[in-house]
Amino acid sequence: MTSNISATHAGHWDLGGRQVARLGYGTMRLTGPGIMGPPKDHDGAIAVLRRAVELGVNHFDTSDYYGPYVANELLREALHPYDGLVLVTKVGARRDEEGAWLNALGADELREAVHDNLRRLGVERIDVVNLRMPGFAEPEGTPLEEQFTVLAQLREQGLIGELGVSNVTQDQLAQAQKIAPVVCVQNLYNISQRRDEELVRTCADQGIAYVPFFPLGGFELVDDPRLKTIAEHHHATVPQVALAWLLQRSPNLLAIPGTSSIGHLEENVAGASLRLSADDVATLDAIA
Ligand SMILES: NC(=O)c1ccc[n+]([C@@H]2O[C@H](COP(=O)([O-])OP(=O)(O)OC[C@H]3O[C@@H](n4cnc5c(N)ncnc54)[C@H](OP(=O)(O)O)[C@@H]3O)[C@@H](O)[C@H]2O)c1
């Protein structure tokens, strides 16, 4: 990889008053298998985080329930005191001992989760906290006012900088906005999963960041002959084209691909510089 690759080549976004490079990083893949336990290669995980910063990444998406606790502990070890970095965590879920993903949306659970994140990350205030609502393939759509009010109170106490929502419908976003400002929405979206086209536009219209989870497809990487053809044409890889497509989709779209590999990290950051033509975009738009 060349040394002039930079996450900043895709431009910046104002995330609640902080400028973040639109190509960020998600910590979920730094843990052990099944997003449980420590990584096989602890030093390698630390090196990935530090290399991300060297490459201009300043937006880190995380959660105390990755590992659990492992991702935040690695972040702290590698990057504390986080000069110039914006940390975004999420609350609303927990893991049991077998690794099952459970809801943790009670008022006390939410307060405890925020305090746990503060302590584990070693900060006095978390830049952004997302309220993660239930559902996986799609949001269940249950009302979120009670939960969001708890986080809004913690924000008023100065423990949280800004608030976001995750795995939500348009209606849930509107519910949250009646309680406190929302700076980001984090939902499932990528080149082949586009249920959220309208929500991406709503967020863009309102100056809210839309931060897709599974930008590369998550556990099943995006794959399509059209992606491969365009990647070959640009001497690029399929993940790079998938990221470039996302970044060209809308200016409020921030990518947070996850990886445990420095090679993949560098590849993804280089993808931020890839410029797709209007014909490429039209071809790729037809995938989903
Ligand atoms: N709000 C939510 O509910 C929610 C849910 C899921 C995720 N998230 C957040 O979103 C972030 C992104 O999602 P994700 O990490 O699950 O999925 P993703 O970014 O779509 O894909 C990650 C997977 O792609 C592989 N990968 C990454 N770069 C690659 C490359 N250049 N070439 C080949 N393979 C590559 C990674 O494996 P290697 O390690 O081998 O590179 C990993 O298996 C997470 O890290 C997390 O912060 C949020």
Ligand as a Chemical Component Dictionary entry (heavy atoms), coordinates in Angstrom:
data_LIG
# 
_chem_comp.id                   LIG 
_chem_comp.type                 NON-POLYMER 
_chem_comp.pdbx_formal_charge   0 
_chem_comp.three_letter_code    LIG 
# 
loop_
_chem_comp_atom.comp_id 
_chem_comp_atom.atom_id 
_chem_comp_atom.alt_atom_id 
_chem_comp_atom.type_symbol 
_chem_comp_atom.charge 
_chem_comp_atom.model_Cartn_x 
_chem_comp_atom.model_Cartn_y 
_chem_comp_atom.model_Cartn_z 
_chem_comp_atom.pdbx_ordinal 
LIG N1  N1  N 0  -25.567 -0.881  15.689 1  
LIG C1  C1  C 0  -25.489 -2.171  15.473 2  
LIG O1  O1  O 0  -26.411 -2.926  15.736 3  
LIG C2  C2  C 0  -24.248 -2.743  14.852 4  
LIG C3  C3  C 0  -24.261 -4.060  14.357 5  
LIG C4  C4  C 0  -23.118 -4.548  13.766 6  
LIG C5  C5  C 0  -21.985 -3.760  13.660 7  
LIG N2  N2  N 1  -21.987 -2.484  14.169 8  
LIG C6  C6  C 0  -20.805 -1.602  14.003 9  
LIG O2  O2  O 0  -20.542 -1.498  12.621 10 
LIG C7  C7  C 0  -19.172 -1.816  12.357 11 
LIG C8  C8  C 0  -19.053 -2.437  10.983 12 
LIG O3  O3  O 0  -19.735 -3.670  10.918 13 
LIG P1  P1  P 0  -18.978 -5.065  10.847 14 
LIG O4  O4  O 0  -17.559 -4.899  11.229 15 
LIG O5  O5  O -1 -19.779 -6.040  11.565 16 
LIG O6  O6  O 0  -19.146 -5.456  9.316  17 
LIG P2  P2  P 0  -18.425 -4.984  7.960  18 
LIG O7  O7  O 0  -17.576 -3.798  8.196  19 
LIG O8  O8  O 0  -19.472 -4.940  6.916  20 
LIG O9  O9  O 0  -17.529 -6.249  7.643  21 
LIG C9  C9  C 0  -16.551 -6.708  8.514  22 
LIG C10 C10 C 0  -16.051 -8.019  7.965  23 
LIG O10 O10 O 0  -15.430 -7.784  6.715  24 
LIG C11 C11 C 0  -14.078 -8.247  6.734  25 
LIG N3  N3  N 0  -13.314 -7.239  6.006  26 
LIG C12 C12 C 0  -13.104 -5.952  6.351  27 
LIG N4  N4  N 0  -12.384 -5.331  5.406  28 
LIG C13 C13 C 0  -12.131 -6.254  4.444  29 
LIG C14 C14 C 0  -11.415 -6.215  3.220  30 
LIG N5  N5  N 0  -10.837 -5.092  2.769  31 
LIG N6  N6  N 0  -11.356 -7.359  2.480  32 
LIG C15 C15 C 0  -11.949 -8.495  2.918  33 
LIG N7  N7  N 0  -12.632 -8.592  4.067  34 
LIG C16 C16 C 0  -12.719 -7.473  4.835  35 
LIG C17 C17 C 0  -13.703 -8.365  8.163  36 
LIG O11 O11 O 0  -12.812 -9.450  8.353  37 
LIG P3  P3  P 0  -11.241 -9.212  8.701  38 
LIG O12 O12 O 0  -11.168 -8.992  10.161 39 
LIG O13 O13 O 0  -10.611 -10.497 8.255  40 
LIG O14 O14 O 0  -10.805 -8.042  7.885  41 
LIG C18 C18 C 0  -15.032 -8.704  8.834  42 
LIG O15 O15 O 0  -15.278 -10.084 8.781  43 
LIG C19 C19 C 0  -18.806 -2.759  13.507 44 
LIG O16 O16 O 0  -17.419 -2.875  13.669 45 
LIG C20 C20 C 0  -19.534 -2.120  14.664 46 
LIG O17 O17 O 0  -18.761 -1.062  15.189 47 
LIG C21 C21 C 0  -23.107 -1.973  14.737 48 
# 
loop_
_chem_comp_bond.comp_id 
_chem_comp_bond.atom_id_1 
_chem_comp_bond.atom_id_2 
_chem_comp_bond.value_order 
_chem_comp_bond.pdbx_ordinal 
LIG N1  C1  SING 1  
LIG C1  O1  DOUB 2  
LIG C1  C2  SING 3  
LIG C2  C3  SING 4  
LIG C2  C21 DOUB 5  
LIG C3  C4  DOUB 6  
LIG C4  C5  SING 7  
LIG C5  N2  DOUB 8  
LIG N2  C6  SING 9  
LIG N2  C21 SING 10 
LIG C6  O2  SING 11 
LIG C6  C20 SING 12 
LIG O2  C7  SING 13 
LIG C7  C8  SING 14 
LIG C7  C19 SING 15 
LIG C8  O3  SING 16 
LIG O3  P1  SING 17 
LIG P1  O4  DOUB 18 
LIG P1  O5  SING 19 
LIG P1  O6  SING 20 
LIG O6  P2  SING 21 
LIG P2  O7  DOUB 22 
LIG P2  O8  SING 23 
LIG P2  O9  SING 24 
LIG O9  C9  SING 25 
LIG C9  C10 SING 26 
LIG C10 O10 SING 27 
LIG C10 C18 SING 28 
LIG O10 C11 SING 29 
LIG C11 N3  SING 30 
LIG C11 C17 SING 31 
LIG N3  C12 SING 32 
LIG N3  C16 SING 33 
LIG C12 N4  DOUB 34 
LIG N4  C13 SING 35 
LIG C13 C14 SING 36 
LIG C13 C16 DOUB 37 
LIG C14 N5  SING 38 
LIG C14 N6  DOUB 39 
LIG N6  C15 SING 40 
LIG C15 N7  DOUB 41 
LIG N7  C16 SING 42 
LIG C17 O11 SING 43 
LIG C17 C18 SING 44 
LIG O11 P3  SING 45 
LIG P3  O12 DOUB 46 
LIG P3  O13 SING 47 
LIG P3  O14 SING 48 
LIG C18 O15 SING 49 
LIG C19 O16 SING 50 
LIG C19 C20 SING 51 
LIG C20 O17 SING 52 
# 
